[in-house]
Amino acid sequence: MTRFIHDQFAKDYLEEILRPYGEIESSKRVPGEVRQIDCFFSPAGEKITELSGLGVLGSFARLPGIFEPFRNAASEEEICDCILKLLEIRGLMQREAKRDKTKLDKEKIPYLWILTPTASEEIIKGFNAVAESNSCRGVYHLGKSLRTKIVAIHHLPNTPETLWLRILGRGKVRTKAIDQLEKLTEDHPLRRKVLELLYTLRQNLEQSGKAEEMEDKELIMRLAPLYQQDIEKVRQEGEQRGRQEGLQEGELRGEQRGRQEGQRKIILLLLNHKFDGIESPVVERINRLSLEQLEAMGESLLDFRQISDLEAWLKDAEKSNDLKPQVDIQNGNQLDV
């Protein structure tokens, strides 16, 4: 089962692309029975106008909201559970207002966005949800007071405005979204961020050894060439930078430093996503590695299950470096290790 890997991707994805526009909490605990909200978003007032860049998803995020993404079609019980979370949050706000002897500001009550790949006619009718004429196709509205919307991702129109929601779809819907993501200009503010999240999803699926579903295998295959292209681009940029610096230091040394810089960037990119960031002392130790050691680390990287594996590898590498001068590829200075 790879459901939990996909669930974590959905949470990370929403958190990453919404964070610049306000405050977002993942796995927010609610009172009552033990329940957790996947993503709770509160927009920053000065950033609301910028949300238009997220298309339909941005329109959802203009007001406080609870985002509950589902890997599989949300069942009746799961939708009811989501509504209970919303009602518990509303009850908490009402109690706080009563305690403070103030009136509850209804504009601060969050909306609930249930993001599901599909929603059957039975589910839609069972919750008396309707598709309003002034709303995007695929968005179904429950009663006004419930402040709840069911978003059937596979029912959304295939337009640029829905791209950031269709990334959370499945099968062909997600594949088409990735195709459109790839075609965005390289300086698009979200292209690189979302691709890196998808690369992490691919890596987690491969490492889990559970990518048995054809859909997961196809996703891995679809992302493989994109990943290789980006890795090659990083390598070339590193080499180019090294060659430019080498004009002053000598062509041979510049090329060597370029390869070293490119390999270092690749290693740090992968490690940062694998371990959700690495501390500065570890980065400094990696900066001291030779080109040969960086290439060896690249081959061993997939074997690192936790940060202690990385530190153990670095310790062994540093032992082999005993008495060998290395180059600080950030500054071009010789280091004693």
Secondary structure by P-SEA (a helix, b strand, c coil): caaaaaaaaaaaaaaaaacccbbbbcccccccccccccbbbbbcccccccccccaaaaaaaccbbbbbbbcccccaaaaaaaaaaaaaaaaaaaaaaaaaccccccccbbbbbbccccccaaaaaaacccccccccccbbbccccccbbbbcccccccccccccccccccaaaaaaaaaaaaacccccccaaaaaaaaaaaaaaaaaacccccaaaaaaaaaaaaaaaaaaaaaaaaaaaaaaaaaccccaaaaaaaaaaaaaaaaaaaaaaaaaccccaaaaaaaaaccaaaaaaaaaaccccccaaaaaaaaaaaaaaaccbbbbcccccccccc
